[in-house]
Amino acid sequence: MIHAVCRRVLTNADDALDAAQNAMIAIARHIRTFDRRARFSTWCYRIATNAALDEARRRTRRPAPVEIVPEPRTDGMRVDEVVADRIDVDAALALLSPEQRAAVALRDLLGLDYAEIAAVLEIPPGTVRSRIARGRAALAAALGNPEPTADVQGTDHG
């Protein structure tokens, strides 16, 4: 799940691997500082998200890769359809700010509720809602669906 957060925040597989590795190292180094004010998973997601955002900042100082190779998955769809969908989603995610990508990934990929996302990102819940709403709207527009449906708008206020 740590890699999944990093992958969605960064949209680049190699950068996500670097961020996930850095997150795991940070978790191992700082495990004694875990104070149980939040769930362990929330604490780990915070570290992973911060590692991904740090990697995104470092990435802006490096040239962008020429080609991004998506990771294939199979769930009844043809591989070429899955790859095309993944490329479209990754391209749309790349249009978002790293902060919006992080909020959307934590909500839609990991299913964290708004309070957990606020704890992970260390921002107010209202800011979480705003980032998710704006991120989802931008994703919908980029993917050719400018009118979000009720379930995409975030009717889940968990």
Beta strands, then each sheet from edge to edge (+ up, - down):
end
